[in-house]
Amino acid sequence: MAVFAYNTTPHSGTLYSPFYLIYGRIPHLPIDVTLENYDTSGYTNYDEYTRGIETTWKLVKESAILNSHVHRENYKKYYHAHTQRMHKYKKHQKVLVELQ
């Protein structure tokens, strides 16, 4: 159950859930079927459904890649802003070295 929760939760890097990126649709839970709480998107046949998924999937994957790149750049900026830089020493400058 924990794996399913993880795979159906949108990730901050892509803004999509892994399930959606793999299958191109939002998962239908058993309770959704019982409550008739799911979207059929108005498709009338299989061919129409596959064309719709194919078109949507291309756009979603491109968007996920772009979101991933943006997230990576933001994380990189954050990392560099919050890490200590090594001190630049001058030639012949005395330094204290701790021996263990």
C-alpha positions in Angstrom: 0.0 0.0 0.0 2.9 2.4 0.8 4.4 1.8 -2.7 1.1 2.5 -4.3 0.8 5.8 -2.3 4.3 6.8 -3.4 3.7 5.9 -7.0 0.4 7.9 -7.2 1.6 11.0 -5.5 2.9 13.9 -7.7 6.7 14.5 -7.2 8.1 17.9 -6.7 10.7 17.4 -9.5 8.3 16.4 -12.3 5.0 17.7 -10.9 3.5 14.3 -12.0 3.1 11.0 -10.2 5.2 8.1 -11.4 2.0 6.1 -12.2 0.8 8.9 -14.5 4.2 9.1 -16.3 4.3 5.4 -16.9 0.6 4.6 -17.7 -0.6 8.0 -19.0 -3.6 8.0 -16.8 -4.7 8.6 -13.2 -5.2 5.3 -11.3 -8.7 4.0 -10.7 -9.1 2.8 -7.1 -11.7 0.2 -6.2 -13.6 2.8 -4.3 -13.7 5.0 -7.4 -15.4 2.3 -9.3 -17.9 1.7 -6.5 -18.7 5.4 -6.2 -18.5 5.9 -10.0 -16.0 8.6 -9.2 -13.7 8.3 -12.3 -13.4 10.1 -15.6 -13.9 8.2 -18.8 -13.0 11.4 -20.8 -15.8 10.8 -23.2 -14.0 8.3 -25.4 -16.3 6.0 -27.3 -13.9 3.4 -28.7 -10.4 2.0 -28.1 -8.8 3.8 -31.1 -10.0 7.2 -29.9 -8.8 6.4 -26.4 -5.3 5.4 -27.5 -4.9 8.5 -29.8 -6.0 10.7 -26.9 -3.6 9.0 -24.5 -0.7 9.2 -27.0 -1.2 12.9 -27.6 -1.6 13.7 -23.9 1.4 11.5 -23.0 3.8 13.3 -25.3 2.9 16.6 -23.8 3.1 15.3 -20.2 6.5 13.7 -20.8 7.9 16.9 -22.3 6.4 18.9 -19.4 7.9 16.5 -16.9 11.3 16.7 -18.4 11.1 20.5 -18.4 9.9 20.6 -14.8 12.7 18.2 -13.8 15.3 20.5 -15.4 13.8 23.6 -13.6 13.7 21.7 -10.3 17.3 20.6 -10.7 18.5 24.2 -11.4 16.6 25.5 -8.4 18.1 22.8 -6.2 21.5 23.6 -7.6 21.1 27.3 -6.7 19.9 26.4 -3.2 22.8 24.0 -2.6 25.4 26.5 -3.7 23.8 29.3 -1.6 23.8 27.1 1.5 27.2 25.4 1.4 30.4 26.8 2.7 33.1 27.6 0.2 36.6 26.5 0.8 38.8 29.3 2.1 41.3 30.5 -0.5 44.8 30.6 0.9 47.5 32.8 -0.2 50.9 31.6 -1.1 53.1 31.0 2.0 50.2 31.8 4.3 50.5 29.9 7.6 47.7 27.5 8.5 46.9 25.3 11.4 46.7 21.6 10.6 45.1 19.2 13.0 46.8 15.8 13.1 44.9 12.8 14.4 
